């Protein structure tokens, strides 16, 4: 049944950035009456934030990529573009008890890899930089790509640790298309963006929320979806945990594919049931102590620490936190939320991360506050053969999909989430004659 305005009712499941951009586009078309249903208290999803002492901080590391045209477009829409600043950062590899910055010739030469392999690595990076379409590698592994483009030596010295840090998987199980896209974008080699005297994801989420509200979208926050009611080949309504029923002509699901498949197990849309998510633990610590050497991103490639990576957030944004101090982000990627490490207590996690810091830097961080975030479904695990589901359900034609599980093999980011929502909205408008 249509909404009282006589326009078709679209219910968007999930108020992350993909859901918000889809809702905004559909509402502004003038053809639909859109309602967002979001479990959290605010819109934004993984780009959310928290406050300490009147300052806003991201739940985990976030940066603006200079190639992320969709993100830059939305920052422009909300009037934030003039505030963005760009800074070149240092990316370090910690391996064998030593730090290496591969952008520096001396560190690159000293890195534990043969001279011949370093030459092959350089050629591979140049080759990947000019290749933007990786569809020919969809069914092959990162091991295939690396061994054919640079050799097993490069893979074993550099990339086997990195795929284990990201997915806890060897290169033979990881998608070549995903890795190729990462190599093409060279995320750490270009300047990254931030907004001084602010947390830029807060600026983005608040700005997008304002756009959605001004467009007339109905926003329901702090509510969970318990069921989707079906009749023949259509979803007819959304039931909330409170028992409230919201009638729907169309549904856009931006919730993780695993959750959707649990609610609608009979949906046979290709790939939906195959998608599995990694989990993330992100611990942010504020300290009055400066951290040296300067870096933004450190990969703990020795694979002998609790954290997979350490981020010095004030290296990118010098205005975050208190002047003269440090804001350190410890991150651990897990292949699945069921792993024992994900269930460790806050005390155990913090103790493990502070021990990591002590062993790497040689002194105690002594944080005066910490924030611990556990994200049970963070990013799809991009295994060999991963495919994006289609934008439209093949079982229920009035159900559409958006979210970062549909942006493969692009780098998962705030921009790809926004883009996914736009793409799905475009399909819906096309299906309805617009």
Secondary structure, DSSP 8 states (H G I E B T S, - for coil): ---TTSSEEEEEE--BHHHHHHHHHHHHTTSEEEEEE-SSSSSBGGG-EEEETTEEEESS---EETT-HHHHHHHHHTT-GGGEEEE---EEEEETTEEE-TTSHHHHHHSSS-HHHHHHHHHHHHHHHT----GGGTTSBHHHHHHHHT-HHHIIIIIHHHHHHHHS--GGGBBHHHHHHHHHHTTTTS-EEEETTS-HHHHHHHHHHHHHHHHT-EEE-S--EEEEEEETTEEEEEEETTS-EEE-SEEEE-S-HHHHHHHSTT---TTGGG--EEEEEEEEEEESS--SS--SEEEETTS-SS-SEEEEHHHH-TTSSSTT-EEEEEEEEES-TTSGGGG--HHHHHHHHHHHHHHHHSS----SEEEEEEEEEEEE--BTT-----SB-SS-TTEEE-SGGGSTTS--SHHHHHHHHHHHHHHHHHHTT-
